[in-house]
Amino acid sequence: MARSPFTLAALATAAVPGLDVTHAVRLGSARSRDVDAAVLTSRDGRHLVIRVPRTEPAEAEQSADLVALRALSDGVRSRLPFAAPRLVGQAPIDGTRAIVHEFVDGDPVPLEAITPGLASSIGRAIAAVHALPTSVVADVGLPQLRAIDVMREALATLDAASDTGLVPAGLLRRWELASEDQSLWQFTPTVINGGLSAGSFLSIGDTVTGVLGWSRLQVADPARDLFWLLGSADAAVPDSAFEAYHQARGIHDRELARRAVFAAELEVARWLLHGTTTRSTEITDDAVEMLHALLDRVHRDMTNPLTAEQDRPTTLTEAHDLAELGAPDAARAAAAGGWTLSEGAQGAWTGSLAPVSSAQSAGSTGSAGSSASPVSVGSPASPRSSDSVATPPTPRD
């Protein structure tokens, strides 16, 4: 049974000495299976959030998130143009622990509602994360992947997906050619959040005010933090985000967009592996449907796959509402629509964005990632509950 806001408020007073809670409001749905959460207002006017995991995956995600947030020292936070949750207390309960952190102001914005202006702010926010020194990750022992490690991880996913016998041969060939293209893997790894989605961002107007979900903080491919933007049906959204990102970084990664495409498509393969690993016929059938839809959309591109050639469109599959299935945000973003990037976003790789119709998305979701380690083959990022993600507007008394 879900804990009530009043129970959570009492628990928060044990986690934070001297805390006097005057108001408590549930955060997320009472039907959530993963996390009990509430927004609290204290007598001194502070707004806090308390979360208690209800499942082992949620507990693992919370633990990884805490490690990452501790790496974000005051000095590191001063370099970010947005707020990240700050821990203020914790308390043991029923074999797990309750975590209390500061409320981060701002509203969640679903992918379909992101404007080009907000996309630019998102691009700059991501660039700020990628500009952090790698020592931020190294000093707390979080993963540091080289470009070759990223390539090997992609190949391992490919091999595992191929072994299922359920991936269309055309897609396997497309991905194999991409993995063999050495130019694709010539990039400098950066600090990345590792599990960003639309639900990771809080904003006021067209300005990002906060980023939630840091459980997969690591050094790896910067494309990992950007590919979800390609699911937008608005051509200007990914264009604006990529352009703002490159301007803020002052470094133009010519292959960033192609790696983002590749990463997005491989998320569908990871969803398949998740289905086969958990022996879920429903998830597996859904993933197979997504793969065939993806094959149909890239069929015209089979003679010119994800290589460095110019003037070729690449599209993703139609959206599937995976919320009820517990689909990772990344897989949902990978299936979010048809698109290509314009010259402004991708430099030498040209094309025009061509949206396709998509199913209604399941709404905003949660903080990204299920662990601090990279996604393992056959095990996509843990499903996220809505109440583990989006911080609501400032509560009213």
Steps between C-alpha positions, in 0.01 A plus 500: 500500500627847412606716793287809553646853480448530878703185563773631272495837676554330836784298351657818365514650848708199605729545200550875548552608863295805591274478195145620573268399213184704458376366167548177302378414149545171318745510212396276212229237491386311808503189279872519437672170563853637528520807724299672771562875478364827634571872484532654844474858622676586825409768752805703397377509139721235348367256241645148511438167328507163675526171311486141623569220248258210499689262270858378473558672162372828643726461802800430276419808293468713810835378633673576171332839487637584844855413398471723195343790688779490756743543211326826414687717750422868546782580258358265237147632547623856450598402146152376412231743377228305681432342838544135593341338808700550818481239778393632840437179693423129502351245736470118501158343453390141434836383374553796269541874559305817453679783324415866548631757255435861413210577271613604151279769355356467151244307300553176307441533125415193289699451182212599275468835681866602481539821299806594294581763764493247782693255280780757473510530878509120526790488254694753710418313821632173354810678371571627852492144634731381224744784575555381859844358576514122487643503852143561621424141399842349569521629857192304608582185305224523240547340155738654249455363149736555210373530145603139438301392807191672362552322168544164672184556701308567178645186342405292804143626471502418130628148559250430774212635293614295201507185713127536570428440131230768519678800348438550125809427292483844340531673835782274613692580183433873544630494857800283414608744230466787744705322765774433243521867400809616689416868453190451712708415805753780478374716783617625837300355789354756740318506829140408421182466702448169321123469518340824387148522363242778480390404852846577634458874445309761698445841348339838542400639164778425252770462765619178660494542878584150616615154396382192689638147497879462519528128570692428179758778526817386323757585236382371163361601160335847506250379240340293777360816658364644175338223298162516675443846346479336159162359595336842473251546218604866472798537266620812680535327839799271431649758265488771767632270772793369296591844373491653850699205631778545244513875556521459876767231478707686244588159359329355194469123514419418135384149582287588803170487310579165338594346833177639644304324224687177562448523877129561454454200275698273731262590783231307314737202492556541873125497554488171311778359719316614809195309382691181424703517821190545717309249285224749442309407187321835507822704503670275246208520257487876542873531431474282190219719371713807560797345320294418191351849499852639521610277213214628285600858567868457425454256210582766244825558689625142489744565216640799687490414870625698799825599334665836446332557165301820451145579393318198630200496731471273799175439680388325815192292563153619591445562869364227721344576834726287721416651835273215604774257404757684709711588197818697562480862391782443256311228313191716490701793362659274241152412382365852514477596135662545162769763452825609352718786610550818304839645414492738795494214746732256335751687291607287208225245545198659333134437447167639610286393786193307389269415790273201487182443692550353843296345776417709803790505744448384856581838653793614707717244664778486752857543590726318270688179545486206731863480603827683477642250258446499125197319365579131492413288203150362529414725791383848406475779749250406767142609437430826674186593681345840447551593861870433488540758232318821469510759772163678511442874503557676829241363741225729622378511855 
